């Protein structure tokens, strides 16, 4: 059988690390990954050769080759969608994915943008950044949470949240998991192969610490604080409490992509 082909639009600032994260969680001999960066975001910039040698500028004409597609998070959640320089490009990609009707996984800001575009769900800025590892309650049965126990740990790192009331009022969306502090973890479309995850389950053990160090070193986050519920009380090293959940969740999503491909073929 030919490889299952998955496209990934990587909107994160740390592109190479993010590529490695998804390569790790989607590692499978039968899976072929293609990474893209925003063509409009970087049309007037010189990119690092390490990026241009491993990634391609987004090409909407190439999307039809994929069996599944992922849009990552992006550090722009405090901006209105229309203020994001590549907003039109994202919306055109979303429309193309919807037309192709292939499994779609939207992560953090990617989930926010997709929920707003497809279902007009509003975005709200949080009073402060949610940053840490939290327990997550399963409130609806989901294929993608199979063999994952209730109150599963997962890392969250964001400044914004989608409007819960808007989601609850939609006949086409269901919230499947919510964090212990009442924030969205997983939302699913009831009519389309669309999955919206607000946790960064793709992060490795060091992911939250790396993010904290970037904020401190950037000098642009004066009130940067370390992640909650993350560092060991014994040696203060990062703990990888979501490793099992990470493996199972991405296996479930990969199985969905493969099963959908087989049904279509």
DACORRA-V60947 format. One record per backbone hydrogen bond with DSSP energy under -1.0 kcal/mol. NH is the residue of the N-H (numbers start at 1). CO is the residue of the C=O. E is the energy in kcal/mol with one decimal. If there is no record, write none. Layout:
# DACORRA-V60947
NH_CO_E, NH_CO_E
This chain:
# DACORRA-V60947
4_30_-3.3, 6_32_-2.8, 7_68_-2.1, 8_34_-2.6, 9_70_-2.8, 10_36_-2.8, 15_13_-1.6, 18_14_-2.4, 19_15_-2.7, 20_16_-2.2, 21_17_-2.4, 22_18_-2.3, 23_19_-2.5, 24_20_-2.1, 25_21_-2.4, 26_22_-1.8, 27_24_-1.1, 31_28_-2.0, 32_4_-3.0, 34_6_-2.1, 36_8_-3.1, 37_56_-2.3, 42_38_-1.0, 45_42_-1.3, 51_48_-1.6, 52_48_-2.0, 53_49_-1.9, 55_51_-2.0, 56_35_-2.1, 58_37_-2.4, 62_59_-1.8, 65_62_-1.5, 66_63_-1.9, 67_5_-3.3, 68_5_-1.3, 69_103_-2.1, 70_7_-2.4, 71_105_-2.0, 72_9_-2.2, 76_74_-1.8, 79_76_-2.0, 83_80_-1.8, 84_81_-1.4, 87_84_-2.0, 90_86_-2.2, 91_87_-2.4, 92_88_-2.3, 93_89_-2.0, 94_90_-2.8, 95_91_-2.2, 96_92_-1.8, 97_93_-2.6, 98_94_-2.3, 99_95_-2.0, 100_96_-2.2, 101_97_-1.8, 104_193_-2.9, 105_69_-2.6, 106_195_-3.0, 107_71_-2.7, 108_197_-3.1, 110_107_-2.4, 112_108_-2.1, 113_109_-2.9, 114_110_-2.0, 115_111_-2.5, 116_112_-2.1, 117_113_-2.4, 118_114_-2.9, 119_115_-1.8, 120_116_-1.4, 121_115_-1.6, 124_161_-3.4, 126_159_-2.9, 130_158_-3.0, 132_156_-2.3, 133_228_-2.5, 134_154_-2.4, 136_152_-1.5, 137_178_-3.2, 139_176_-2.3, 140_176_-1.4, 145_142_-1.4, 146_143_-1.3, 148_145_-1.8, 151_136_-1.2, 152_136_-1.3, 154_134_-1.7, 156_132_-3.0, 158_130_-2.0, 161_124_-2.8, 163_122_-3.0, 167_163_-1.7, 168_164_-2.9, 169_165_-1.9, 170_167_-1.1, 174_188_-2.4, 176_186_-2.9, 177_186_-1.6, 178_137_-2.2, 179_183_-3.5, 180_135_-2.5, 182_179_-2.2, 185_177_-2.1, 186_177_-1.9, 187_196_-2.7, 188_174_-2.7, 189_194_-2.2, 190_172_-2.3, 194_192_-2.2, 195_104_-2.2, 196_187_-3.0, 197_106_-2.9, 198_185_-2.6, 200_155_-2.3, 201_199_-1.4, 203_200_-2.0, 207_204_-1.7, 210_206_-3.0, 211_207_-2.0, 212_208_-2.3, 213_209_-2.7, 214_210_-2.2, 215_211_-2.1, 216_212_-2.4, 217_213_-2.7, 218_214_-1.8, 219_215_-1.0, 224_221_-1.7, 228_131_-2.2, 232_237_-3.2, 236_232_-2.2, 239_230_-2.7, 243_240_-1.2, 246_242_-2.9, 247_243_-2.3, 248_244_-2.4, 249_245_-2.9, 250_246_-2.2, 251_247_-1.8, 252_248_-2.5, 253_249_-2.3, 254_250_-2.5, 255_251_-2.5, 256_252_-1.9, 257_253_-2.2, 258_254_-2.6, 259_255_-2.8, 260_256_-2.5, 261_257_-2.1, 262_258_-2.2, 263_259_-2.1, 264_260_-2.0, 265_261_-1.6
